[in-house]
Amino acid sequence: TRVLPGERVSFKKGVGRIYNELGIKCQPVAINSGYVWPKIGSKISSQTITISILKPIKTGYSKEDFLKTLQKDLYSELDLLN
């Protein structure tokens, strides 16, 4: 989901269901494109987008624990990028 830089929304429940249904590890990727391509407004082509590939989340978490871990990891990384 694209959000404004610094905005911290709860993740949608569907990602937890996909994680549980597939039974495979999740590879989180953080991207700070909100500065370059905002949800609202014009694209700023003179900026650089940074992509961070985070540590995979192993299988076996409950949907709730997976969502908490994913959210914590991604938002921690985005705090560093922003």
N, C-alpha and C positions, 0 to 999 in steps of 0.2 A: 504494500500500500504506500502510495506517495503521500508524504506529509511535509509540512513546513519544517525547516531546520529547527531543532530544539523541541519540536512537538513530540510528545510521548503518548501515543494512543495504545490501548490494549489490543493485542493481536486477536484476529478472528479465530473462533473455535475450530473452523474447518481444517486449519493447518495441523492441529493436534489429531484430528480424525485421520487425515491423510498419513501422518506419521505412524499411527497405530495400525491402520489398515495395511500399509505396505510392509511394515516390519523391517525396515532398513534404516541405517543411520541417516541423519540429516546433516547436510553441509550448509551451514549458515554463511551468508554473504552480506556484508554491510556496504552500503553505497551512499555517498553524500551528495547525490545529484539534486537534492532539494534547492541548493544554491544556484545551480545551473539551469534546471528545468523545473521550476516550481509548479505546484498543483494549480495555482492561480497566477496568471500573469504571463509575461513573455520569457522565452528562453534567452539566456545570457551566454553567448557562444565564446566569450573571452575567458571563461573560468575553466578550471580543471576539475574533473570528477575523479574521486579516489574510491577504489574498490578494495575491500579487505576480505580475504577468505579466512574465516575463523575456524577454530578447532571443531571437528565433527562432533555431533551429539549422538552418542551410542544408542542402540535400541534398548527397550525394556522399561522406559519411563512411563508413568501414567500420563494421560493427556494433559492433566493439570500441571504435573511436574515438568513435563516437556515444554509446555507453553511458558512457564515461569523461567526455565533455564534459557530457552531461546530468546525471550524478551530481555532478560538480564544481560546475556552475552551480546546481543545486537545493540542494545541501547548503551552499554558500556563502551563498545567500540565506536559507536557514533559520537559519543561524548568526546572521545579522543580525536576523531576526524574533524569535528566541528570546532 
